[in-house]
């Protein structure tokens, strides 16, 4: 990535982190006013993002368009999006409540989360890692940056559980990166990211009161993630090689 583009991208990340971590509820106690202000901040950020980076946009390469691939190939993504519910099948006693009335509002904000993060860490970052010749390693590097960016949650709360978030967002970033490279559209990434956050986070937290069996939780989620990761890696290797016999493969640099 060129130095100017890199600093532009860092500025965007800084604004993004500020919006995501600003304790708005500490200043605005009214729920509806707080929700409206946060929603407006998200809309303003997306508008800023579009016009600020317009001259560097990669939308012509990876536009908002329907994915023309066989959607059944993305079935593992649906499984990953509900991996926490696979855990609940094993430990049903963790279900202690029902879906909250605020769920639709949370889903609206989750749409903006998916839009912001996919625009920053996939649409703008991956294509501009041009010093990295391998598409595979561009995905890995962008996923690592995506994971490290989530350390802000730990720095705010100093809750050790948020350190785990860095690891699973790194894995999520790898999956999203492969979807981005294979699907040739940012739309699929946004859709999967939205589903993952809504099902595995928003809905899951609204019906549970914590995790009673931590080892089982990690084993089940790790197993699901490995399955999806290997599945997507196989697709990547087979399809990219079929489309272009000279295409770069993992650990192989092709000029």
Secondary structure, DSSP 8 states (H G I E B T S, - for coil): --HHHHHHHHHHHHHHHHHHH--HHHH---HHHHHHHHHHHHHHHHHHHHHHTGGG--TTTS-S----S-GGGGHHHHHHHTHHHHHHHH-GGGB-----TTHHHHHHHHHHHHHHHHIIIIIITGGG-TT---HHHHHHHHHHHHHHHTHHHHHHH--THHHHHHHHHHHHHHHHHHHHHHH--HHHHHHHHHHHHIIIIIIHHHHB-S-S-HHHHHHHHHHHHHHHHHHHHHHHHHHHHHH-TT---TT----
